[in-house]
Amino acid sequence: MNSTDQEAYYYDGYDYGNDTEIFEPCSNQNNQSVQKVIGPYVHSIICILGFIGNSLVIVTYACYKKAKSMTDVYLLNVAIADLLFVVALPLIVYNELTSWSMGPIACKLLRGSYSVNLYSGMLLLACISTDRYIAIVQARRSFRLRSLPYSRVICTVVWTIALLLSLPTFYYYNWYEPGHTSGIFINETELNITHHVEYVCEFRFPDPQTALRTKIAVPSIQLAIGFFLPLLIMIFCYSCIIGTLLRARNFQRHKAVRVVLVVVAVFIVCHLPYNAVLLYDTTNMFKEQSCEEADALQVATTVTQTIAYLHCCLNPVLYAFVGVKFRNHFRRIVQDLWCLGKKYIAPRRFSRVTSEMYVSRRSVDGSSDKGSSFTM
């Protein structure tokens, strides 16, 4: 393989052999069939559920429940990260199924923001487990360590770390025409083929050394910082929490133990399969594989990655709606939306008679404006 072919290889990932022989890239038909089902349908469900759940968390904190504790600040930032993630997901799916048509700037911003939200979301889950560890295991020191200014500083540090870890993604993702479409010339008159330029939004490197280092460094950092570090922190913190709760003979504490186990189990079930496949892919990245093996690996990556995406839909349920106080605020949102809908949909119904009936009903139910404020 000469220098020109070698340069093309590191640009778009296809090996063209020597000057006279061209090797066609693997078609990965099984993975394409899986993507045609998962991409438009399963990912659409994930986007809708994730958007609704995380939007409700953000609206609750913005309008009904102000962030007054470290846990509130963490939950709000997790919801923001997951919401940005599900907003970017449809464009990621579009990029995987078709050619990229939105230009180089959108390519970099999309892939870079995807990486930032991935790192920040996982690190914030580790922060939540640490916060719960301090509140339960280190209860005597919790008032000093769990202050609101500390939480804002920690969240700023987390987002900064996520941005720094995503810089290679911002820099090396590019919008370009792959070499296997631009470097091959076909007699279009004889074959009756119309040349159609297709662009992709993928990694592109200036030299083989940079490609080698980056293709190993990016998934390795994602595995270390985006999975194993949060997993180890969660296992340590929640193990100590479970030990503390079991020593307290209280029904509510035992119920809290089950909630902790569910949180850890869901995290492992969602993220362990994908990271195991990513680890295998990274360790075998530069080994020769048949098209069947490469196709099977791509199918495994697509399926396990989709399972990992489900976690952004479950985070609002596991971390926010599990609390009684948060559920009360959510009920208030539903009630206000219902009253607002009745006000604009059927305004004529609010006559003197209905007003008298409404006052009478309030007196019977014993509800009042003071009763609408939920207790802790």
N, C-alpha and C positions, 0 to 999 in steps of 0.2 A: 504494500500500500504506500503510495507516494505521499509527499507532504500535503498536496492539495486535498487528496482523499482523506488523509488523516485529520486535517483541519475541519472538513465537513463532518467527519464522524463526531468530533467533540462539539460541533455546533448543534446538531439535531439528533444524534444518537443512532445513526444508521451507518453500517459498514458497507462500502461499495466495492471492496476488493481492489483489484488492480485496474489499469486503464482499459482493459479489453473485456473484463467480465464484471457483470453487475449482479449483486445478490439482492433479491427482493426481500423487503422486511416482512416479518411475520404478520399475518392478518389478524390473529387473536379473535377468531370468529365467536368462540364461546363467551369471551369477555364482552364483546360487542352486543351479543344477544342479552346478556345479563344487564348491561348498562341501559339497553333500550327499555327494560322493565323497571329497573331500580331508579334510573335517572328521572323520567317524567312522572312516575307515580309515587314510589316510596319516598323520594326526596321531597316531592310536593307536600305529602302528608307531614313530613318532619318540619318543613318550613312553616306550614300553617299552624301546627300545634306549638312549635317553638316560638313563633311570632306572637300568638295569642297569650301563651303562658307568661313569657318574659315581659310583654307589654303590660299585662295586668300587674305584675310585680312593680314595674317602674311607675305606673299610674298610681298605684297604692302608696308608694313612698312619696311621690310628688304631690299628691292632693289630699291624702287622708292620714298617712302615718309618716311623720317626719323621721329622718334617720337620726335617732337619739343615742345609739350605742354603736360599739365597734361591729357587732354582728349585723346591724342594719346597713352600715356602710359597705361591708363586704357583700351582703346579699344584693344590694343595689348595683354594685360594680359587676358582680357575676351576671346579673340580668342584662346589663348593658352589653357585656362581652358576648353573651349568648345571642342577644338580639341582633347585634352587628354580624354575628356569624351566620345566622339563618337568613339574613338579608343578602349576604354575599353568596350563599350556597347555590341559588338558582343560576347565577352567572358562572360559577364553577362548573356546574353540570352542563350548562350551555357550551362552555369551552371544551369539555371532554367529548361531547357528542357531535359538535360541528366545528367548522373553522372559525377562528377569532376574527371579528370584523369591527371591533371597537377601538382599535388603535393601540399604540405602545403605552401611553400614559395610563389608560384604563387597565391595561394588562398588569402593569407594575402595582398600581394602587389596589387592585382586586386581590392579587396573590399576596401582597405584603400585608394588607389588612386582615386577610384570612389567617396568616401566620401570627400576627399580633394578638388577635382574638383567641386563637388556640392556646398560646402560651399564657396569656393573662387569665383566661378562664380556669385553666388547670392550677396555676399558682394561687389564685384566689380561693379555690377549694381547699388547698393546703392551709391557707390563712384561716379559713373558717374552722377547720379541725383544730388548729393551734389555739384559736380563740375559745373554743369550747373546752379544750384541755385546761386552759388557764382558769376559766370560769368555774369548772367543776373540781378539778384535781388541785389546783392552786388557788382555792377560793379566798384565802386570806390576802393574797397579793393581787387579786383580780381587779379591785377598785383602782389600784394605782397603775396597773399595766393596761387595762382595757378602757382607756380614755378616748374620746372622740378625736382629738388632734392626732394621737398616735395612729389611729385607723386611717385617717386621710393621708398621713405621710407614708404609711405602708402601702396603701393603694397606689399612690404616685410612684413609689419605688417599683412596684410590681409592673405597672404599665410601662415604665421606663425600661426595665429589664426585658419585657416582651418586645418592645420596639428595637432594642439593641440586638436581641437574638434574631430578629426578622430582617436585619439589614442585608444579609446575603440574598434573601428572597427578593427584596426590593431591587437590588442591584443587578442580579443575574437573570431574573425573568425578563424575557424580551418578546417582542412581536416580530415575527420573521416568517419567510417562506422556507419550508424545509427543503433540504438538498435533494431528497428523493423525488420531489416534484419539479424543482427548478433546474436540476443538473442533468436530467435525462431528456434527450431530444427525440421526438417521434415524428414520423412522416404523417402529419395530420390529414393530408389530402388523400393518401391511399387508405388509411384506416378510418377516415371520416370521423375524427375525434376533434372536438373543440377544446382548445386549451383554456383551463379554468384555474386561476391563481387562488390558492388556499393558504391562508396564514394561520399560524399557531401562536399560542401564548405559553411558552415553555422555557426551561433553562437553556441558556446559550452562553458558551464560555470562549474566551479569546485564545486559549492554549490548552494543551493536554494536561499540564501540571495543575492548572487552576481547576479544570474539570474534575480531576482525580481527588483533589483536596476537598472541593465543595460538595461533590456527590457523596462523600463519606461523612463530612462534618455536619451537614444539614440534618440528615436523618439521625445521626448519632446524638446531636444536641437535642433533637426532638424527643428521642427516647429517654435521655438522661434527665432533662429539665421538664419536659412536657408529660412524662409518665412516671418514671421510677422515683424521682424526688417527691412529687405529691403523694405517690402510693406509700412510700416509706414513712412520710410524715403522718399520713392518715392512719396507717397501721399502728404506729407508736402512740399517737394521741388517743385514738379511739380504744386501744387496748387498755391504756391507763384509765380512761373514762369508764369503761365497762367494769374494771376492777373496783373503782371507787363506788359506782352505782350498786354493784352487787353487795357491797358491805353495808349499804343502807337498806334495811328491810322495809321497803315501801313499794306499794303497787305501782305508783306513778314512775318510780325510778326503774322498775323492771320493764315497764312499758317503754321507757326511754332507751333501755338497752336494746330492745327489738328495733327501734328506729335507727340506732347507731349501726346495728348489723345490716339492716337493709341499705343504708347509705353506702357502706363499704362494699357490700355484695354487688350493688348496682354499678358502682364505679369499676369494679374488677370485671364484671361480665361485659360491660360496654367497651372498655378500653384495652383489656388484656389481649383479646384475639387479634385486634388490628396491630398492636405494638409487637406481638410475637411474629406476625407476618412481616412487619417492617424490619424487625431485627434479622429475620432470615434473608430478606431481600438485600439488606445492607451487607451482610457477611458474604453473600454470593453474587454481589453486583457485577464483578468483573470475571466471573467464571462463565465458561461457554455453556449455553443451554439450548436445548432443542425448542422448536416452536411450540410443541405440546406442553413442555414444562413451563415456558414463559407464559403461555395462555392460561394454564392452571394457576400460576402465581398471580396473574392479573385478576382472575376471577375471585381468588381468595382475598386480594387487596380490596376489590370493589365491595364485596359482601361485608367484610369485617369493618371497613371504613364506614359503611352505612350504619352498622350497629353502633359504632362509636358516636356517630352523629345523633343518635337517639338520646344521648345523655343531656343535650341542650334542651330537650323537651321535658326531661324528668327532673332537672334541677329545680324549677319552681315548685314542684310538688314535694321533693325531698327536703328542700332547705327553707322554703317560705311558707307554703300552705300547710305544712305539718304543724305549725304553731297556731294555737287557739286565737291569740290576739290578731294574727294576720288574717285568719279566716273570717273573723268578725269584721275587719275592715273590708274584706272582699265582699261580704254580704251587703255591706253598706254601699259599695259601688254598684252592685246589681240593683239594689233598691232605688238608688238615685237615677240609674239609667232607665228603670221602669217608670218612675215618676216623670222623668223628662220626656219619655216616649208618649205617655198619656197626655202630657201637657201640649205637645205639638201635633199629635195625631188626632186627638179628639178634644179640641178646646171647647166645643159647644156643650160638652157634658158637665163642665164646671159652672153650673147654675147655682141659684140660691138654694134649691132643694138639695142638690148634691153636697153643697157646702154644709148644710145643716146635718145631713146624714154623716158626713165626714167627721164633724165635731162630735156628734153623738157616738160614733164608733170609737173615737179616741177616748171619750170618757168611759166607755164600757171596757175597752182594752186596758186602760190605765197607762197608755203611752203618752209621752210628751217629748219636748225637745231635749230635756235633760236625759231622758231615757235612751235617746239615740246614741249617746256617747258610750262607747264600749269600755268596759273595765279591762284591767291588765290580765 
